[in-house]
């Protein structure tokens, strides 16, 4: 077993150096029964077992790798933005000022980030395997098994809107191959390689001090300031509304991106690395954050098996490193720079199933069944919860031509080629039916993200603000929304996408409850909405400068489900235009450079990309703003 693990490590390194395209296939092991689950980072830390020991050491090892190694922390982090340096043999394909490959502000957001986190996971497990074989014989087998089941942990910021405690500890006590030690904690930050700072890889000038490393909240206020900002956002409610109100995966993707952006900025406090998408990938919070975003994606797929795939095409509103503005993207568009094999780029269709990529999430593990229920024809898509379909496995096999053996994933990476090799095959007796997993996933979402207000029939109100991001040139910036002087919530506009129409939807019910005490009736909600716009540097942007900004007010009826494993029924939707005005009262609270409302300090926001339950810009023609 020791020899096999060493061979796997060496094989992976040789493939990364010799192959034209490094294959991103996921991690597999015959030792594991079913796809291992990505775990909550807080639970992993509390357990303080072999997986935690290996995770900390493996992350530190990645950060210490040569910056030229494509599997290093630096190279993987740079895929998301700076430096503008080709990765995996995929050169620049546009003249965009956007240095990153990443997809933002488009329905492909969730899809693109799935193989990105998977790449990080492959490198992490590679390091963990190499570390595990160095433990003494008395504990080696235990640590080798832990390495095989280690996956990239997630941070569930929606159910617990505070940063993980483990990201604030300067040192962490762990059991290493040579004994128990308190090691410098790689989750605290990351120091940029000297080669990057001197321009070896192209433009690399982190905009926020300190210039040589990832910064978080100023004046040593992390995690307190970050937690204050996160708690003031309606993250939980917005995530739940994304599940209950979205009508397609594209809608859900953009709604989740909007919430995810709030976390990017609030977790960074005063516009630090996490708030700047060109450098966000270097903050250790990033992969914890995006593993959770991918988890929400998996929960959507499991709870909505008939809506688990992207359908149709769309026009790209803003150029990326390899993608021109105006390009048409769809389910078969290559997810650059991620490859499944030499001549096979990853697409939406190759990353639909987490199980076929070697992982799942806590609560979504496959259960053994003696027989497989017949699947409803309306649930005919391959989803995380139902991996019986063979079409993705077939595409994986076809993507590995027999004549190109040198480009296949090394031992331990990539799904088995036959069902007899391990539990990752396609034997139906090992899988839950999609209907069973659907209700299990809905139960998880209800337990974690619903609130008592969802247990009674009620009218739900939402405000959707629409604008063109290029009209706010100084970004990141935060838009605060107010209703009758009550702070509703925040919208943040980051530096990607660079241009295009975007929408953010915020819940109004809590603000309305306060407004009702002031005698404001529902018919007037759309006439008493006001905004402030403030950049991270503290500059106020007048509403009159954002001529494209409009707003819609939606109301709908929410009827609670009859069981905990169903979502509320959404009916009687009504949409009407609202009128935005400049908020002119003096703000009573501020956090960092951003403004806050009378009721709450906002401080931070996220990408303005959540499109709620509507499918495209044509739905967003509200009234013009006024002062």
N, C-alpha and C positions, 0 to 999 in steps of 0.2 A: 504493500500500500504506500509506503514511504517513497519507493522508487517511482511509482505511478504518479504521485503528486508532483515530484520534482520534474518528471518528464513533461507533465501538463504545464508547469510554470515555464520551463524552457521553450516548449513548443509555442506557447502564447507569445513569448518575447520574440521568437524568430519570425512568427507570422506578422507581428506588428512592424518588424523592420524590413521584411523581405517582400511582403505582398503589396500589390498596387493599392488594394482596398482592404482595410481591416474589417473583418466580418463582425457585425454586432448581432449576436444570435441568442444571448441569454446564457445563464449558467445552469448546467445540468449535472446530476450525479446519480449513479446507480444506488448510492447509499441512502438517498432520500426517498421517502414514500410520498409521492405527490409533490407538486410544486411548493417549495417553502414560501412562507408568508413574510412580506415586509412588515416589520413591527413598529409600534409606536416608540419613539426615541425615549420617552419618559419611562415606559415599561422596561425597555432594554437597560436603561441606567439603573432602575430600581432593582432589577434582578441581579445585576453585577456579576454575571456569570461569564463563561467562556466567550459567548458571542460579543458581549460588551468589551471584554479584554481585547479581542481580535479587531473589533470595529475601530477602537481608538488607535491601536497600533497600525492597522492597515491604512487608515486615513492619514496618519502622520507619515507613513512610508510614501504614500502618493504625493504628499506635499513636498517631500524631500527628493523626489525623483528628478533626474536631469530634465531641464525645461524643454529640451529638444525631443524628448520621448513622447510620442503621440498618446501614450496612455498615462502621462503624468497629470497631476492635478492642474498644473498651469495650462497645458495644452487643452485639456477637456474644458476647463473653465473659459478659455478663450474662444471656444466655438460659439458661445452666446454673444460675443461682441469683440472687444479689443483683445489683442492686436489683430489687424486685418491680415491674417496669416492663413494660408490654405491648410485645411486638415483633411486627412484621408484621401489625398490626391485630387481634391475638389477645389479647383481654382475659382477666383472671382469671376462672376458672370455678368456683373452690372457695374455702373459707375456711381452707385449709390453712396451717400455719405454714411450709410448704415454698414458697420463693419461685420455684423453678425449674420450667421446663417438662420437665426431663430425666426419662427413665424409668430407674429403678434398682430392682433386686430383683424384676424381672419378665422374662419371656422376650423382651419387646420392647426390651431393653437395646441389643443390637447394632443393631437396625433403627432406633431413634430416633437414635442417634449418627451413623449414616451420612449423612443429609442435613445434620446439624449440621456435620460436618467439610467436607461439600461446600460449604456456605455460606461457610465460612472460605476455602476454596479459590477460590471465585468472586471474592471480594473481593481475595484475594492476587494472583490473575492479573490482575485489573482494574488494580491498582496497578503490577504488573510491565509490563503493556502500555504504560501511560502513561510509565513510566520509560524503556523500551526505545527509544521514538521520539525521545528526547532525546540519544541517543548520536551521535557524529560519523558522517558519511556512510560513512567507511571501515569502521566496525564495526556500523553500525545494523542492517543486514540480519541479521547473526549474532545480535544481541541480541533483535531482534524474533522471530526463530525460536525462540530460547531461551524467550521469554515465552510463546509459544504452547504449548510442551511442558512448561512448569513446572507441577508439581502439588505439593500439600502433602506434604512429606517425612515419613517415619516414623522412629521410634526403636525398634529391635528389642531391647527390654530382656530378652527371654527367652534369646536366643542370646548376648547380651553384657550381663550385668546390671550395667552401669555407666552413669551419665548421660552424654550426649554431651559431649565435650570442648568443643564449640562453645558450650555453654550456660554455661561458666564463664569465658570470655574477656571481659574488660571492653571491649576494642576488637577489631575485625576488619579486616584489610587487604583492600580490594576495589577493583575497577576501576569507577569511577562515570562518568557522562557527561562529567564535567569532569576526569577523571584518576584516578590511584591515590591513595587516602587510607585512613587507619585511622579507621573510624567507630565511634561508640558502638554496642555490640552489643545489638540488641533482644532477643536470646535470653537475656540475663542476667536480665531482669525486666520490670516494667511499673509506671509511676507512675500512680496513679488520678487521673482528672480532678478538678479542684477542685469542679466542679458536683456530682459524685457525693458527695464528702465533706461537702458542705454540705446535702445532702438534696434536691437538685433532682429526682432521680429516685425518691425514696422512701428507705426504710431502707437504709443502706449503712454498716455499721460493721465493718470487717475485724477479726476477733477476735484476731489475732496481730500483735504489732508487727513491723516498723514500720507505723503506721496509714495512711501515705500511699502505700504501694507494696507490691508483692508481695515477701514475704520467703521465704527458703529456710532453709538450716541456720544455726543461731545461731553467733555468735563467729567468723564467717568460715571455718567448717569445710566449706563446700560447695566442691568436690564430694566430698571425702574421706569425710565422715560419711554422705552419701547412698550412696556406692558400698559402704561397709561394710555398711550395712543391706540393700541390694539383693542383695549377694553371699551373704548369710546366708539368703536365701529360696530355695526350690526352684522358682523360676519356670520354668526349662526343663522340669523333670519334670512340673510341674502342667499346663503348656501341652500337652505331649505326651500326657498322660493324658486331657486334654479331647478331643483328636482321636481317640484309640483307644478310649475308654470310653463316650463320649456316644452315646445312641441316637436323638437327634433334635436339630434346630436349637435348640429351646428348652433342652434339657439343655446343649448346647454353649455357648449364650449365657450361661447362668447360671454355668457353670463358669469361663468366661473372665472374667466380671465379678468373680468372687472373686479371680482372679489379678491382674486389672487394679487391684483395690483395694489390693493389697499395694504396687504401684508408686506409687499415689497417696500413700500415707503414707510409705513409705521414701524416696522421692525428695524428700520435703519435710522429712525429719529430724524435728524436734520439733513436729509438728503444724502446720506452716506452711500457706500458702494451698492447696497441692495436696491437703492432707489434709482440707480443709473444702470440701465440695462446693458450698457457696454462693459460694465465691470461687475455686475451682480453675480455672475457665475463663479467668482472667486471667493465669495463669502460662504463659509460652511453652512450658513442658514439656507442657502439657495437649494441645495439638493434635498435637504429635509423638507423644505417648503414644496418643491416640485414633486417629490415622492408622494406627498399628500394630495397635490393637485391630480396626479395620476390615479391615486386611490379614489378620489371623487369620480373620476372618469370611469374607473372600473365599477364603482357602485351604480353609476348611471347605466352602464351596459347591462349589468346584472338585473337591475330593477326595471329596465325598459328593453327587453330583448328584441322587440320589433323595431326599435329606434336606435340600434346599437352602431349603425354605420353612417358615415357621411354619404349623402347622395347629391348628385348634380355638381355643377361647376360654378366658380365665381371668379371675378376679376380681382387681381392683387392691387390694392390701393396705394401701396408704397414699396419702393424697391428694397431688396435685401442683398446680401453679399453675392448670392448666385441667382437672384430672381429679379427680373425687370418689372417695374410698374406697368400694369396693364396686362401682365401675363395671366393666362387662364389656368387655374388650379382645380383639381378634383381628386377623387379617391385613388387614381392611378398616378398622380404627380409624384416624382421622386422626392423623398425627404432628405435633401442634401444636408450634410455630407455622410449620411448613414447608409451603409451597404449591408445587405444580407449575405451576399457572396460577390465574387469578382464582377460579374456582369449583371447583378441584380440589385438595384437600389431599393431600399425600404420605401414602401408607400403606406398609405392608410390601410390598405387591405392586408399588408403583411404584419401589421402590429395590432390588429384588432384583439387578439387573444393574449392576455397576460400569461395564461397557463402554457401556451406554446412558446413563450419567451422565458420560461423557467421560474416564474414567480407568481404569487397571488398576494392577497392581503388578509389580515386577521378578520375572520368572520366569513370570508369568501372561499375558504378552502373547499376542495372537492370532497364529498362524502361518498363512501362505498355504498353501492346499491346492488341488490341481487338482480334487479331487472330495471330496464330503462322505460320510463313512461313515454308514451307516444307524444311527440311534441306537436303543439298547435301549429298549423301552417303559417299563422300570422307571426310566429316566432322563429322564422326560418333563417335568421342571420346567425352567424357565428359570433358568440359573445364570450366574455370572461366567464360567465356562469355556465356555459354549455359548450364544452369543447369536443363534443361527439362528432361534429361536422368534420369532414376530411378535406374540405377545399383549401383551408389555409395550410394544413400539413402537406397537401399536395403541392402547393405553391412553394413551400419551403424546400421540398425535395427537388422540384424542377429547377429551383434556383441554384442547385449545386450540381452542375454538369459533371459527369464521370470523368471527363477529360481534363478537369481543372482541379485536381485533388489538392494542389499546393495552396489553394485559396480557401479551403474549407476550414471551419473552426477547429482549433486544436482540441485535444481530448478534454472532456469536461465542459465544453462550450458547444451550444447548439443542441436542438432537440434530437433524440434518437431517431434513426431512420426506420425502425420497425417497432411495433407495439410490444414485441417480446423482449426488447432490450431493458425496459424498465417501466415504471408506472407512468411515464410520460407518453405512452403510446395512445392508441385510440380504441382500446377495449372498452365498450360501453358500460361494462359492469363496474367500472371504477368511477363513474361520473354521476353527479346529481343531475336531475332533469332541470331544464331552464325554468320551469314553473316553480319548482321547489326553491331554487336559488333566487328567483325573482322575489318571492315573499320574504326570504331570509334577508336579502339586501335592503328591501323596503323597511323591514323591521329595524335594521341597523341605522338607517337614515332617520327614521322616526325617533328612535331612542336617543340618538346623539344630537339631532338638530331641530326637532320640533319643540314647541313650547306649549304651555297650558292654553294659550289663546287659539291654538289650532284644534282644540278639542271641542269647540262649540261652533255652531254655524254663525258666520259673520260676513260682513262686507269688507273686502280688502282693498286698500288704496295704494297706488304706486305712482311715482313721478319718474318719467323718462326724459332725460336731457340729451339733446343732440347738437353736435357742433363739429366743425372741422378743426383738427388738431393743429394744423399749420398756422392758424390764427393766434395761437399761443406760442410764440417762438422761443420764449425763455422757459425751458422745461428742465426738471420736473416742476409742475405747478399743481395747485389743489383748488378745486371749486367746492365751496361750501354752499349748501342749499338750506334755506330757511322757510318755514311756514308760520305766519303770524308771530314772528320773532323767535320761534322755537327752532333750534338747530335740528335739521332732519338727518343730515349725513354728509359724506364727502365723496368727491370724485377727484381722482388724480390723473394727470396727463403726464406720462413719462416720455422719454425720448424716442420711443419706437411704438407704433409706426410714426414716420416722419410727417406723413400727410394722409388725408382721407377723412371721411365722415365717421364719427364714432358716437356711440350711445351708452349711457350708464343709467341703470334703473335703481331707484332707492325706495324702500318701504316708507309709507307715510303714517301708518296707524298710530304709532306711539306719539308722534307730533300732533296728530289730529285729536287724540285724547286730551292733550294739553290745550289745544285750540278750542275744543268744545266748551271748556270751562270759561272761555272768553266770549262765547256766544257766536262763534264763526260757524256757519252752516256748510254742509257738504257742497252745495252749489257754488260756494265762493272759494273752494280750495285752490282752484286753478288760477284765481285772480290775486292771490296773496302770497305768491312764491317769489322769493328774492335770493340773490346769489352774491357771493364775493369770490374773487379769483386772486390768488396770491402765489408767487413763486417761492422757491426754497430760499432765495436770497432776501426775501422779505418785500419784494416789489409788488404793489397792488396793480392789477390789470383791470381797467374799467370795463364794464359789461358792454359799453358802446363799441369797444374795439373788436368784440367777437360778434360780427354781424350775422354769422351763420347759426348762432345758438337759438334753438327752439325747445319747446317742452310739450309733452303730452301728459295728461292725467288719465290713469286707467282705474276703473273699479270693477270688481268681480265678486261673485259669491263663492265662498269656500264652505263646503259641507264636510264635516269630519267623517273619517272612514268608520266602518262598523267593526274593524279589527285593527290590531297594531301592525299587521303586515300588509296594509294597503295605504295608499296615499289619499288625502282629501280629494273630493270631487270639485273641479273648478268649472263654474258655469256663469252665464249672464255677464260676459265681458263687455265693457263699454269703454271706448276711447274717445277723448275729446281734447282739443288743444288748450294749453294753459298760457299764461302770460308772465314772463320773467321780468323782474325789476332789480335794480341795484340795491343791495343791502347797505344802508348808510349809517346805521347805528354803530357807535363805538363798541368794538369787541371787548368783552370782559375777560376773556382768557385767550392765551396763545401758547403754543408749544413750538419751540424752535422758530423757524422762519415763517411758518404757516399760520393762518388765522383760525380762530375758533368762533363758535357761536355763543349766544347768550346763555344757552342751556349747557353746552358742552364745548370744550376746546377741541377743535378738530385736529389741526396740526398736519395730518397726513392723509394721503389718498391712494388711488390706484389707477390702472389703465381704464380709460373710459370706453369700454368695449362691450359691456353687457347689453345684448339686444333683447333681453327678456323673452317673450313668447312670440316675437314677430321675426319674419324671415329675411327681411332686407330693408334697405334704405327707403324704399317706396312707402313703407308704413309710417315713416317719421316726418310728416309735414305738419308741424304745429305752428302756432302763431309766432310772429317775430317778437324779440325782446323789446323792452322799452325801459326808459329811465324815469 
